[in-house]
């Protein structure tokens, strides 16, 4: 990994000279957005206490994995997909089915296959299964571009939800799956919230590292070229469909990883966790943070989680209206960004 020594020297120089730092910061929206959001997160966590901060950190890490994975497709490759929640659900249900053994649930609902596998044996299966489905779906999706691609990805999200809901002999339908196993290594079980947070953050770091290697490699440069002009990229001899399918599968496998972690953290899932709205919110996170930037995906996830959790503490807002208020505020933020900064908070490209 190469380190940008020039940037480090510039930051040290700015830190030594407050006047130069103020001149640099004036009008630098990206800098102020970073400082404001990170400062807001720190203050909010300190205000709510350690336990709450750990839970919010876990939610952030899972959504950040999803956002980074989707940005590889939407931001770097230019394929606007709204079906990512389908792969998220596939990963979650695979881990749930392979690890749960809720015998008492079978007394009042139809029995489903139970395997009792440990989490770390089920998680690779979930990732591979999401990847295999992505290969099958991606071969079909590669025939479409632009608006048609959005529509078929929309259809995939709806199909996935209906499979989760109606394939009751495997998913238990609307009853959901209980008693999903927590990760364990030998006798050490990740049953504490802090331990699970550390695990999820480690996986997030791995996803960010893999994504960084992808986007800074020659493979990543081809993806960017596809985003800019797919036909011109084909003229230079690149098999564009192969590159698009490869990044689609990689992204889906990362989403499957996030789903497996989500299922193990909540220890219960049902189809309502994977509705189309969740996929739309994920797209909003990517756009909000910025397209074609890994840091932007992390920043967008921070904003979303703070918005989602912070609005529960507004004193004059009734609890039954919190969900609707979140969507309204997020929508207003996106409209403002589209008007004044269509590339997002720290993005490189416009949608």
Buried (B, 14 or more C-beta within 10 A) or exposed (E): EEEEEEEEEEEEEBEEEEEEBEEBEEEEEBBEBBEEBEEBBEEBBEEBEEEEBBBBBBBBBBBBBBBBBBBBBBBBBBBBBBBBBBBBBBBBBBBBBBBBBBEEBEEEBEEBEBEEBBBEEBBEBBBEBBBBBBBEBBEEBBEBEEEEBBEBBBEBBBEBBEBBBEBBEBBBBEBBBBBBBBBEEEEEBBEEBEBBBBBBBEBBEEBBEBBBEBBEEEBBEBBBBBBEEBEEBBEEEBEBBEBBBBBBBBBBBBBBBBBBBBBBBBBBBBBEBBBBEBBBBBBBBBBBBBBBBBBBBBBBBBBBBBBBBBBEEEEEEEEEEBEEBBBEBBEEBBEEBBEEBEBBBBBBBEB
